[in-house]
Amino acid sequence: MSLQFLQVSKVRARVNENGKRVSTEFLLALDDLVRRKVDAACSVHNGGRKTLDASVLGFVSGRAGQ
């Protein structure tokens, strides 16, 4: 398992707090989701600014204006 964006122990701890377990397949899919969101955020114009902020994340997550 090769994860690039997640700390597995923190994800597992959070899931465990809710009485659930997490599979390797879930962790890989979550890591891929984060990678795709970061890539999408990097491709947003954002008024020419170099810094990504919460509004960019909202935009790429479909939550713009919330």
C-alpha positions as CSV (number, residue, x, y, z in Angstrom):
1,M,0.0,0.0,0.0
2,S,1.5,3.3,-1.1
3,L,-0.3,6.3,0.3
4,Q,0.9,9.8,-0.5
5,F,-1.5,12.2,1.2
6,L,-2.8,10.5,4.3
7,Q,-1.6,9.6,7.8
8,V,-3.2,6.2,8.2
9,S,-3.0,6.1,11.9
10,K,-5.0,9.3,12.2
11,V,-7.7,8.1,9.8
12,R,-7.9,4.8,11.5
13,A,-8.2,6.4,14.9
14,R,-11.0,8.7,13.7
15,V,-12.9,5.9,12.1
16,N,-12.4,3.8,15.3
17,E,-13.9,6.6,17.4
18,N,-17.1,6.0,15.5
19,G,-17.1,2.3,16.1
20,K,-16.0,1.3,12.6
21,R,-13.1,-0.3,10.9
22,V,-11.3,0.9,7.7
23,S,-10.1,-1.3,4.9
24,T,-7.0,-0.9,2.8
25,E,-9.3,-0.4,-0.2
26,F,-11.0,2.6,1.5
27,L,-7.7,4.2,2.4
28,L,-6.4,3.9,-1.1
29,A,-9.6,5.4,-2.5
30,L,-9.5,8.2,0.0
31,D,-5.9,9.0,-0.8
32,D,-6.7,9.1,-4.5
33,L,-9.7,11.4,-3.8
34,V,-7.4,13.8,-1.9
35,R,-4.8,13.7,-4.7
36,R,-7.5,14.5,-7.3
37,K,-8.8,17.4,-5.3
38,V,-5.3,18.8,-4.8
39,D,-4.7,18.5,-8.6
40,A,-8.0,20.2,-9.3
41,A,-7.3,23.0,-6.9
42,C,-3.9,23.6,-8.5
43,S,-5.5,24.0,-11.9
44,V,-8.1,26.7,-10.7
45,H,-7.2,30.2,-11.9
46,N,-8.0,31.9,-8.5
47,G,-7.5,35.4,-9.7
48,G,-3.8,34.8,-10.5
49,R,-2.9,34.1,-6.8
50,K,-0.4,31.4,-6.0
51,T,-1.9,30.6,-2.6
52,L,-4.7,28.0,-2.5
53,D,-7.3,28.9,0.2
54,A,-10.6,27.5,1.5
55,S,-12.6,29.2,-1.3
56,V,-10.6,27.1,-3.9
57,L,-11.3,23.9,-2.0
58,G,-15.0,24.9,-1.8
59,F,-15.0,25.4,-5.5
60,V,-13.4,22.1,-6.4
61,S,-15.6,20.3,-3.9
62,G,-18.8,21.8,-5.3
63,R,-19.4,23.8,-2.2
64,A,-18.7,27.3,-3.6
65,G,-20.4,30.0,-1.7
66,Q,-21.1,28.0,1.4
